[in-house]
Amino acid sequence: MINKSIRKAYCPVDYAFQRVGGKYKGRILWFLKDGMLRYGELKRIVEGISSKMLTQALKELEQDLLITRKVYLEVPPRVEYSLTESGFELIPSIDNMRIWAERQMSHL
């Protein structure tokens, strides 16, 4: 299900940043590159994120078909998140931005 509430994209760059822009989505995707993570693990490794913001970002990434959410019907409930094929396609671009940022930060 694609999020219908997102405004119309004016170009491919706009479309991409609507999906991965913001403070947390890129980091969540980056942390999922090595495999599945549970909600609590993501909460610990995404520095500075509140539970509300993590839940919102995960929901939006799932709606945009960049991650999958698997719920296990057990007590206590267990939920796991992983990248979709489309989400994996973003990892090289995020890595290129990481490399660029490292170079820029070294000049500070």
CYANA upper distance limits for C-alpha pairs under 8 A (distance plus 0.5 A):
  1 MET  CA     63 GLN  CA      5.91
  1 MET  CA     64 ASP  CA      7.72
  1 MET  CA     65 LEU  CA      8.00
  2 ILE  CA     63 GLN  CA      5.46
  2 ILE  CA     64 ASP  CA      5.68
  2 ILE  CA     65 LEU  CA      7.65
  3 ASN  CA     60 GLU  CA      7.79
  3 ASN  CA     63 GLN  CA      6.04
  3 ASN  CA     64 ASP  CA      6.91
  6 ILE  CA     18 GLN  CA      8.09
  9 ALA  CA     14 ASP  CA      6.03
  9 ALA  CA     15 TYR  CA      5.44
  9 ALA  CA     18 GLN  CA      8.40
 10 TYR  CA     14 ASP  CA      6.56
 10 TYR  CA     15 TYR  CA      7.74
 11 CYS  CA     15 TYR  CA      6.77
 12 PRO  CA     16 ALA  CA      6.65
 13 VAL  CA     17 PHE  CA      6.72
 14 ASP  CA     18 GLN  CA      6.60
 15 TYR  CA     19 ARG  CA      7.17
 16 ALA  CA     20 VAL  CA      6.82
 16 ALA  CA     21 GLY  CA      8.15
 17 PHE  CA     21 GLY  CA      4.98
 19 ARG  CA     60 GLU  CA      8.37
 19 ARG  CA     61 LEU  CA      7.64
 19 ARG  CA     64 ASP  CA      7.31
 20 VAL  CA     25 LYS  CA      5.83
 20 VAL  CA     26 GLY  CA      6.09
 20 VAL  CA     61 LEU  CA      8.41
 21 GLY  CA     25 LYS  CA      7.01
 21 GLY  CA     26 GLY  CA      7.40
 22 GLY  CA     26 GLY  CA      8.16
 23 LYS  CA     27 ARG  CA      8.41
 24 TYR  CA     28 ILE  CA      6.67
 24 TYR  CA     46 VAL  CA      8.00
 24 TYR  CA     49 ILE  CA      8.02
 24 TYR  CA     54 LEU  CA      8.36
 24 TYR  CA     57 ALA  CA      7.61
 25 LYS  CA     29 LEU  CA      6.73
 25 LYS  CA     57 ALA  CA      6.63
 25 LYS  CA     58 LEU  CA      8.36
 25 LYS  CA     61 LEU  CA      7.88
 26 GLY  CA     30 TRP  CA      6.61
 26 GLY  CA     94 ILE  CA      7.62
 27 ARG  CA     31 PHE  CA      6.64
 27 ARG  CA     46 VAL  CA      7.44
 28 ILE  CA     32 LEU  CA      6.79
 28 ILE  CA     42 LEU  CA      7.84
 28 ILE  CA     46 VAL  CA      7.46
 29 LEU  CA     33 LYS  CA      6.92
 29 LEU  CA     67 ILE  CA      8.49
 29 LEU  CA     83 LEU  CA      7.65
 29 LEU  CA     87 GLY  CA      7.61
 29 LEU  CA     91 ILE  CA      8.00
 30 TRP  CA     91 ILE  CA      7.17
 30 TRP  CA     94 ILE  CA      7.74
 31 PHE  CA     42 LEU  CA      8.36
 32 LEU  CA     36 MET  CA      6.61
 32 LEU  CA     37 LEU  CA      7.10
 32 LEU  CA     81 TYR  CA      8.15
 32 LEU  CA     82 SER  CA      6.42
 32 LEU  CA     83 LEU  CA      6.73
 33 LYS  CA     83 LEU  CA      7.39
 33 LYS  CA     88 PHE  CA      7.39
 33 LYS  CA     91 ILE  CA      7.50
 35 GLY  CA     82 SER  CA      6.68
 35 GLY  CA     83 LEU  CA      8.07
 36 MET  CA     80 GLU  CA      6.76
 36 MET  CA     81 TYR  CA      5.93
 36 MET  CA     82 SER  CA      5.02
 36 MET  CA     83 LEU  CA      8.13
 37 LEU  CA     41 GLU  CA      6.60
 37 LEU  CA     42 LEU  CA      7.03
 37 LEU  CA     80 GLU  CA      6.08
 37 LEU  CA     81 TYR  CA      5.91
 37 LEU  CA     82 SER  CA      7.13
 38 ARG  CA     42 LEU  CA      6.88
 38 ARG  CA     78 ARG  CA      7.96
 38 ARG  CA     79 VAL  CA      6.31
 38 ARG  CA     80 GLU  CA      4.94
 38 ARG  CA     81 TYR  CA      6.56
 39 TYR  CA     43 LYS  CA      6.67
 39 TYR  CA     79 VAL  CA      7.00
 39 TYR  CA     80 GLU  CA      7.16
 39 TYR  CA     81 TYR  CA      7.89
 40 GLY  CA     44 ARG  CA      6.80
 41 GLU  CA     45 ILE  CA      6.83
 42 LEU  CA     46 VAL  CA      6.34
 43 LYS  CA     47 GLU  CA      8.19
 43 LYS  CA     49 ILE  CA      7.47
 43 LYS  CA     50 SER  CA      8.26
 43 LYS  CA     51 SER  CA      7.63
 43 LYS  CA     54 LEU  CA      7.59
 49 ILE  CA     53 MET  CA      6.71
 49 ILE  CA     54 LEU  CA      6.75
 50 SER  CA     54 LEU  CA      6.65
 51 SER  CA     55 THR  CA      6.60
 52 LYS  CA     56 GLN  CA      6.69
 53 MET  CA     57 ALA  CA      6.50
 54 LEU  CA     58 LEU  CA      6.52
 55 THR  CA     59 LYS  CA      6.61
 56 GLN  CA     60 GLU  CA      6.72
 57 ALA  CA     61 LEU  CA      6.60
 58 LEU  CA     62 GLU  CA      6.56
 58 LEU  CA     67 ILE  CA      8.31
 59 LYS  CA     63 GLN  CA      6.62
 60 GLU  CA     64 ASP  CA      6.64
 61 LEU  CA     65 LEU  CA      6.81
 61 LEU  CA     66 LEU  CA      5.83
 61 LEU  CA     67 ILE  CA      6.31
 62 GLU  CA     66 LEU  CA      6.31
 62 GLU  CA     67 ILE  CA      5.45
 62 GLU  CA     68 THR  CA      6.32
 62 GLU  CA     69 ARG  CA      7.64
 65 LEU  CA     84 THR  CA      7.34
 65 LEU  CA     86 SER  CA      7.64
 65 LEU  CA     87 GLY  CA      8.03
 66 LEU  CA     83 LEU  CA      6.51
 66 LEU  CA     84 THR  CA      5.84
 66 LEU  CA     85 GLU  CA      8.04
 66 LEU  CA     86 SER  CA      6.14
 66 LEU  CA     87 GLY  CA      4.74
 66 LEU  CA     88 PHE  CA      8.43
 67 ILE  CA     81 TYR  CA      7.07
 67 ILE  CA     82 SER  CA      5.92
 67 ILE  CA     83 LEU  CA      4.79
 67 ILE  CA     84 THR  CA      5.52
 67 ILE  CA     87 GLY  CA      6.76
 68 THR  CA     81 TYR  CA      6.11
 68 THR  CA     82 SER  CA      5.91
 68 THR  CA     83 LEU  CA      6.69
 68 THR  CA     84 THR  CA      6.71
 69 ARG  CA     79 VAL  CA      7.26
 69 ARG  CA     80 GLU  CA      6.26
 69 ARG  CA     81 TYR  CA      5.24
 69 ARG  CA     82 SER  CA      7.35
 70 LYS  CA     79 VAL  CA      6.09
 70 LYS  CA     80 GLU  CA      5.66
 70 LYS  CA     81 TYR  CA      6.92
 71 VAL  CA     77 PRO  CA      7.93
 71 VAL  CA     78 ARG  CA      6.48
 71 VAL  CA     79 VAL  CA      5.02
 71 VAL  CA     80 GLU  CA      7.07
 72 TYR  CA     77 PRO  CA      6.77
 72 TYR  CA     78 ARG  CA      5.74
 72 TYR  CA     79 VAL  CA      6.72
 73 LEU  CA     77 PRO  CA      6.57
 73 LEU  CA     78 ARG  CA      7.76
 74 GLU  CA     78 ARG  CA      7.36
 83 LEU  CA     87 GLY  CA      5.63
 83 LEU  CA     88 PHE  CA      6.51
 84 THR  CA     88 PHE  CA      6.74
 85 GLU  CA     89 GLU  CA      6.91
 86 SER  CA     90 LEU  CA      7.51
 87 GLY  CA     91 ILE  CA      7.68
 90 LEU  CA     94 ILE  CA      6.77
 91 ILE  CA     95 ASP  CA      6.52
 92 PRO  CA     96 ASN  CA      6.66
 93 SER  CA     97 MET  CA      6.87
 94 ILE  CA     98 ARG  CA      6.69
 95 ASP  CA     99 ILE  CA      6.72
 96 ASN  CA    100 TRP  CA      6.70
 97 MET  CA    101 ALA  CA      6.53
 98 ARG  CA    102 GLU  CA      6.70
 99 ILE  CA    103 ARG  CA      6.96
100 TRP  CA    104 GLN  CA      6.80
101 ALA  CA    105 MET  CA      6.41
102 GLU  CA    106 SER  CA      6.66
103 ARG  CA    107 HIS  CA      7.52
104 GLN  CA    108 LEU  CA      7.70
